[in-house]
């Protein structure tokens, strides 16, 4: 990664930092530790289907070189079908041709 490359932390309330001050969220701490730009793209309460829908806009806006994904907890809490959650996560992070791999 180059010095100017952007990292996007993409996820739910854990990524957003719910319950912590903004400077205590893991994206803020990661930015401080690495000296890199880390975008905090967490949405509290979001399930994987919503994140999958939001992903193209986040990629277009920030043009990340690296994306850290932290999702799935809200799906479990809301009893979303496990197969649907897995399918959404695969579309977000894997294989070639998926929404996330286009920016790699």
N, C-alpha and C positions, 0 to 999 in steps of 0.2 A: 504494500500500500504506500502511496505517496503521502507526503506531509499534508497536502490539501484535500485528500480523499475524505469523504463524509461517511460516518457510521450512523446507521439508524437503529435505535432500540425500538422495536415494534412489538406491542403487546397490550396487556390489559392493565389493571390497577397496580400490579407489581411493578410494571415498567413505568407507569405514571408516577408512582411513589405515594400512593394514598396512605395517609397517616404520617407522612414525613414532610419535612420542609423541602421545597424544590431542590435546594442545593444538596440535600441528603439522598435524593433519588439515585438509583444505580446508574442511570445514564449520566447524571451530573458528576458523580464520583468517578466513573470511567473516563469522562472527559478530562477531569482534573488529573487523574493518574497517568493518562496517556498523552496529554497535551494535544489531543485531536478534537475535531468537532464531532460531537455525539448528539444527535437529534432525539429528543424524548417524544416518541410517538406512541404513547400508551393511552388507552381509553378505559377508564374504570367501568367494569360491568360488561365489557364487550365479549361476545362469544365468537368462535372462529368464523362463522358464516359472515358476521358483520366485518370482521377483520379482513377477510378475503375480498369483500366488496370495497373496502377502504384502501387496500394495498396499492392498486395502480396509481391512485392520486398521490400517495405518499412517495412512491418511487419517482413519479414525474416531477414532483415538487422539490425533492431533495437530491436526486441522482446519486444514491448511495453506492459506495464501493463494497461495503459490508453491511449486512443486516443481521441483527440479533433478534430472534423471535422467542417470545415468552407468552404462550397462549394455551388454553385448554381447561384451565381451572374453572372458569365460569360455565363452560359446557358441562362439566361434571356436576357443579352445584345446581344447574338447571335441568339436569338429567337429559341432556341432549343425547340422542342415539350415538353410541360409541363409533359406529361405522361412519356416520356423518362427520363427526369430529375428526376422525382419522383422515377422511377424504379431504376435508377442508385444510388440515395441516399439510397433507401431501401437496395440495395445490399451492399452498403458500411457500413451502420450502423445497419441494423436490419436484420430480425429475426434470430433466431438460425439456423446455417448452412450457413449463408452468409459469404462472404470473411472476414469481420471485426470481426464477432463474434467468429471465430476460434481462435483468439489470446486472448480472454477474460479468 
